[in-house]
Amino acid sequence: MSTNAEFHNLQKYGVPLYGAGWVPYDHVRSKLKPEEDKKEEEEEEDQNGSQDEAVTDKSDEISSSSNDYYVVLTGGGGEGRSGIRNAVLLSHFDFTSNSLSDQPVAELRTGSDLPYRMAIHPRRDGIICAMQNSCRLFEWDEVDDTEVRKLSVKMSEKVLSQLEDVGQQLALAFDSEGATFATGSEDGNLRVFKWPSMEIILNESQDHASVKDLSFSPDGKYLVSLGNRGPARVWDVTSSTVVASLPKENDEFFASCRFSPIDGQNSVLYIAAITDKGGSIVTWNTNSWKRIRSKKVDREPISSFNVSADGKLLAIGTAQGDISIIDSSSMKVQQVIKKAHLGIVTALAFSHDSRALVSASMDSSARVTLVEDKKKGGGLNMWIIIFVVLLAMAAYILKNKGIIP
């Protein structure tokens, strides 16, 4: 385990990692509260009224924002022959000390089955993991550790029978409300379900040879699917029909896709593409489904990609282990962490408040990177510029008066 004080935000857990995300802890906490606590809170709310309720909520928000950050990590060594365990891990992140727990706060081993891909329900219904031949649901849990109750995870009793014996799924996604769930398989089968009923909405096996990535639009109306070749597809979820095909240009290979809000009414679609010149991000208009622009962002191939919840930031990870955080409006790289990992970056996810980025790697490491405040950086740069200008003006005046040659 890493004990270097300089790298408390980087930890190794002895498991090659393929998935990473943040626990929606505010929702999970409300689910796990004992019934007596819930009744007491309800009684207090009735007595104090809506004004006090708002104050309580604000206090809870502050407490949560400072302490209650947990990351989910999934991975392992495959069928178990390597001796490397397969597991779902929970780790705690502390903003104050910028540190990730050096040991998982919870670990659920999955035997010989590797949790290769995962999707976290945005509310409180748990995690769905794609194993070698099926998908399993894991639920949030609490365990008593002496006098402290700790967040944990357990195998759900609910069996996702529609996703049993369906082969390896390479992409999983919930919509923003957690009402729709989609899977894309190695053999090219795209399935979309209502959640939690698992009523099938779409079952398509002809559009991709293999489904590599999926993303729902913020309003849940559209789903974009990427294959290992050919164009990306835009699906109308309600009608289960393709409404647009997004073609590649020249030598592009579409690696990952994410919708992102740009205001209350509109969104854009980003596709991370790989070319022989490196990694680019292609931006698409979601009304006309036309390209807006393509911007090269790295000389290395992009191995992972994600977008912050507020749509202001993009993040890429590379096969060389580097991470970049990019301003979505200017497409300029705002923050770079060279060799953030020693191996390929397999997964990236912004925290729900867009303050931090968790990354995972096949080198068994997880890292949380705090997002720099570019306003602070911009203010500092401005003061430097002012200082240099004033210094130049002073030198000019002194030179004119003959005080300096």
ABEGO torsion letter per residue (X at the ends): XBABAAAAABBBAGBBBABBBBBBAAAAAAAABBAAAAAAAAAAAAAAEAAAAAAAAAAAAAAAAAABBBBBBBEEAEAGAAGBBBBBBBBBBBAAAGBBBABBABBBBAEABBBABBBBBABAAEBBBBBAABBBBBBBBBBBBEABBBBBBBBBABBBAAABGAEBBABBBBBAAGABBBBBBAAGBBBBBBOAAGBBABBBAAABABBABBBBBAAGABBBBBBABEBBBBBBAAAGBBABBBBBBEABBBABBBBBBABAABBBBBBBBBBAAEBBBBBBBAAAGBBABBBBABABBBABBBBBAAGABBBBBBAAGBBBBBBAAAGBBABBBBGABABBBABBBBBAAGABBBBBBAAGBBBBBBBBBAAAAAAAAAAAAAAAAAAAAAAAAAAAAGABX
